[in-house]
Amino acid sequence: MTANDAPSGKQPTATYDSAFLKACRREPVPHTPVWFMRQAGRSLPEYRKVREGIPMLESCARPELVTEITLQPVRRHGVDAAIYYSDIVVPLKAIGVDLDIKPGVGPVVEQPIRTRADLARLRDLTPEDIPYVTEAIGMLTRELGATPLIGFAGAPFTLASYLVEGGPSRTYENAKAMMYGDPQLWADLLDRLADITAAFLKVQIEAGASAVQLFDSWAGALAPADYRRSVLPASAKVFDAVAEHGVPRIHFGVGTGELLGLMGEAGADVVGVDWRVPLDEAVRRVGPGKALQGNLDPTVLFAGKDVVEAKAQEVLDAAAGLEGHVFNLGHGVMPKTDPDALTRLVEYVHGASAR
């Protein structure tokens, strides 16, 4: 089954016919659809209010809170899709990895994965491990109506980077040392993470998610040859595992201009592009048969309204010849972004692209 097939039993016709899903399927749209990575989060005062005093991973396990946070940007901004509120390390936590998200730092793993014996700590993920995901998505799809819900997961390379390094890194020295020095252990680690990631996405799809996005946030640290040899097989395994569900699959990474073609090869229907590569150049690198997503520089939103609109128009102009285009930022919404700037941007893109 492909993203061009008929909607599944969990996919209401109104949702299937939404501008967002049409763009993902490279079909004509009434306007360019818009959503933002990290649209639910620290830029919204209502988010800060409901999250006050609640640790990140705990908030991801409360269905009512997940539902409220996911809906907040849809209500405020009028975006064309919601993205499920969670974190890429949730499935790792669910299978018993000792980790926490430390404010101002990010995910920190108590015992990094460094040896073959450590792989035994990464067991399979089952739906029973994450009942709160199924419950929250059920609540969300009822509330969202015709607005699609995007499920998501961290890609095997990015998850492996956290697990091997023990936390965020700028150099990925331990992860790359394993990749280069023990390629079989590295391949086995990524293969195990691909199974966990695919299981996490399947739970979201089967609960009602209309599309899924695989975040390979740190893939830009790799040379193309290393990506093809040591990362692409695991990402492709994830996309292949969920292909039968027929929902659009999006692939996104940061600083991946040199990898765009390879990321397309991994099997996604939509390739996310950060702000470093114009969309008309990105389509040449990705090749035909894929929609593109992106790619306004998030910092532009700190400039005035006229600048934001001019830069947004540049993105729309660069996307004019694409088979399908989903407007987004080139990375996530920054915490200090004025929410009203996002609302105005949605209105501008809808109006400027109306057909």
Summary of the structure (lengths in Angstrom):
residues: 355
radius of gyration: 19.0
end to end distance: 29.8
largest distance: 57.6
contacts: 1251
relative contact order: 0.15
helix: 52%
strand: 11%
